[in-house]
Every structure is written in C-alpha cells, then in structure tokens.
Amino acid sequence: MYPVVLRQVAKTYHLDAVDVPALTDISLEIRPDCFTVISGPSGSGKTTLLNLIGCIDRPDHGEVVVAGQSVNEMTDDAMSDFRAGHLGFIFQNFNLLPVLTAYENVEYPLLLAKILAAERRRRVLALLDAVGLAERAQSRPGQLSGGQRQRVAIARALATEPKLVLADEPTANLDSHTGAAIIALMRKMQRMHHVSFVFSSHDPQVQAEADDAIFIRDGRITGVERCRAATVDAP
C-alpha cells in the first residue's frame, strides 16, 4: 500500500475578493519506506501540498488518501486524532516547547497518546540516544544549538512510531554543515524505523539524498524522478 495517494487534487485560497489557486489537478503516489522530496520555488504550492498530505488542510476537489484513510471524509476532530496517531512532523523553526526539557519535548506526544509511563521512558531514552542527545536529556531548547534542537524535533516526530514523517524545509535555518548532518541523521532514522519521510525543500543537499523527487511549479506537478529503489517497494 502506498502511504500517500492524491487523485486530481485542487486547492484554492480565498483572500478577500480574490481567489488564489494553490494547487491544480495534482495526482501522485508516494512510495513506502522512501525519502521523498517535494521541490519547487517559493509560492509553487509545495507547503500547501505538504499540508494536505499532513491532514492539516483538506482539498477543494479530488481525493487525498493517507495510510489508507481518505482525508476528505474526516471531520476536523477525526483529522486531529489521525495526525496524532499516524503522522510525525518536523518544522524548520523546530517548534519545541521552550519550558520543557529535551526529554519532556520528546515525551509530550506520548502523553497526549496516553502511553504508559514505562513505555514512554523506554521510547524517549532510546530516541534521544539514537539522535546523539542522551547526555542533553535535561537541557531546555534555549540551552541547545540549532542542530541539537532539530535532533530533538526528529526524536519527537518518531516518538509515536508513525509510518509517515513530514518535514517542511527542515534545514532552512541551519548552516550547510549542520544541515548535512541533520539530513544524514534523518536518512539513518528513516532506514532504522522503516518510515516514509516526505520533505518540502529547495535545499540541494536534501534533494541529493532523495529516493524520489517531486517537482512542482505554479501549483502543478512538472515532474517526478525515481532516484533510487525503495527499501520495500509498493506492489
């Protein structure tokens, strides 16, 4: 099963009396266990596309299917529950809670999911160790570098054991050296956890690591490149 399928999807935003088409006739399938990059210039529609895949927004026309579930048929509450249970998110601004430690930030989605304390501790410690921050578990975001904060964000995204992780320009606020290290870490975690990663990015470093690259301009798919074989391809 493909983790994401879009069929003739369109999205228009209404700003006062002006209609702004963001996506037009988008059809694509994202392969499982892949590092997929959505690439395009500013205003191309890549963030809108990521928001539809992430069940943050819904299409005006067409169908979005994520993990076998049609987004179109979900209520707002159902979309919220689905995001919490099935998806992980990594943001360019990290979006960590500043008053919580690294440990507590990674633990937070597990508290929301009502995971028992012993299992929360096991997952959080294992993930912090995997991203190289076991010794900074009690540090707050303000005590961490940008790269370390993004490592915490990666650990948090994987805490609920999702099959799909979405990242919106995850290296945009990092220098090239730190960005390369974060890409390598995400690739490692993707393979370790057998999870599909989908990025929006125009960073050449991210694109160079892609299994699949989806190119978008003016709200339309202009090309799809299968760069590498998937770990486990769809039938």
N, C-alpha and C positions, 0 to 999 in steps of 0.2 A: 504494500500500500504506500502510495506517495503521501508524505506528511502534509503537503500543501497542494491544492489544485484550485486554479482560478479559471472560470469559464466566462468569457465575454464580459468582463467586469468594467464598469464605468463609475466614475465618481466626480461630482461637480460640487464646488463650494459656492455658497450664495453670500456675497458681500454687499450689503445694502441692496441696490437695484441691479447689481452686476453679477452675472453667472461666470464663474471661473472654472473651466474644465480642468481637472487634475489628472484623471486617467480616462482613456478611451479604448474600449474593446481589447482589454488585457486577457489573454489566455495563456496559461503556462502551468507546468508541473515541476515541483521541486523534489529532487530525488532524496531518498532517505540516506542517513549517515554521510552527508556531504557538507562541505564548506562552500556555501553559495553566496556570491557577492552580487548585489544589485548596484550597478554603476551608472552614473549619469550626472550632468551638470546641475548646479543649483536651479531649483524650480522645475526639474524634469518630471517629478512625481514619485521619486524613489521613497521619500519618507511617507507619503500617502499610501503607497503600496505596502510598505512595512507595517503601517498602522492597520491596514485591512487584514494582513496575514496575522498580526498580533491581537486581533479581536478587540482593538481599541476603537475602531470605527467599522461601519458596515457599508457595503456598496449601494449605489442608487439603482444599478442594473447589474445583471449577471449573478454569478454564484461564487462564493468563497468557501472552500471546504478545508478545514484544518483538523488533522488527526481523525479523519473520518466523520467529522461533525460539520454540518452546514451552518455557517455563521449567520446567514440570512434568517434562519428560523429561531435564533436565540433571542430571548428577552434581554434587556440590559443587565438584570441580575444574573441571568444564566451566563452571559458573556463574561462578567466579572468572576464568577465561580470557575468558569472554564479556563480563563487566563491564569488564575491562581493555581489550578490543579495540573495544567498541562504545558504551560509555557514559562520560559525564563527570559529575562530582559537585561541587557547591558547598555548603558547610556554613555554618551560622550562626556557628560558632566558628572558621571559616577552615581549621582542620586543616592548617596549614603546618608543615613540619619546621623547628624553631627554629634548628638548627645549619647550615641551608643558606641560601644567598642567594636572592633572588627568582629570579634566573636558574636556579639549581640546583633550586628547587622546581618551576618550570615544566618543566624538563628531566627531572625524575625519572620520570614515567610513560613518557617516550620511551626512557629507559634500560631500563626494565622490558620495553618492547616491542621492544628490540634494534634501534632505529632507528639508522642510521649517523650518525657524528659531524657530518658536513657538513649533513645534513638536520635533525638536532636543532638545530644552531645557527641554521639558517635559520628554523625554526618558532618557536623561543624568542624570538629577536630581533624577529621580525615581530609576535608576540603581545604582548610587552612594550611595543612601540611602539604597538600598537593600543589597549592599555588605559592608555596615557599614563605608563608607568613605565620607558621606555628608559634614563633617567638614574639610575634606582634599581636597576639590574640586580644590583649587587654588595651591596645592602643586605640585612641579615637581617630576619626578621619583627619582631624586637624594636625595630628602628630605623624601622619604618613605622607609620603611623596605621592605625586600623581600616579605613577606606575603602581605603587603599592595599593592605592585606593582602587585602581581599576582591577587589580588582582582580587581584592575583597569583593568587588562587584561581580566578577566572574564566579567566585565561590558561591556568592548569594544566588546567582542565576541558576546554578546547578543543584542547589540545596534540596529542592523539591523533586529531584530526579526527573526533570522534564525530558521529553523526546525532541523538543524543538526549542532552540535558544535564538532570540532575535537581538541584534546589536545595531544601533543607529550611530554610525560614524564613531566606532569605539576608540580609534586612535587620534581623533581630531585635535584633542587637547594635550597630546603627548609629543615630545621631541622624537625624531626619527629613530634614535637608538632604543628608547623606551618603547616606542610603538612596535618596533620589530620584535622585541622581547615579549610584548603582550600578544602579538599575533602568533608567535611560536607557542606561547602558553595555551592560547585558545585552541590551536590546532591539536596540541597534546591532549587537552581535556576533551575535545571532540572525539578523538580516537579512543581515549580511555573509557569514556562513558557511552560511546555509541549513540551520540546525539547529533541531530541535524542543526547546523549553525547557518543562519541567514543574516547577512550584513547589508546595510546600505553604506556605501563608501565610494569616494573617488581617490582614495589613497592607493598609489601603485603597489605599495608593499602588501596591502590586503589583497588586491587583485592578483598579484603574483602567486599567492597561496591558494587561490580558488580552485575547487574541483569543477564548479560551474560558474559562469559569469553571465549575468542577465543585464543587457544594456537597454537603457530607457532614455527617451528624449521627447519632450513636449507631450508627456502623458501616454506615449505609445512604446511598446517593445520594439526595438530596432534590431535586436539580435540576441541569440543565446549560444554560448560556446560551452561544450562539454570538454573541459580541460584535462580531467583525469578520470579514471574509473572510480566509481563509488566503492566504499568498503563493502557494502551489501546493496546491490542494485535492485531496483524495483522490477517486478516481472513485466 
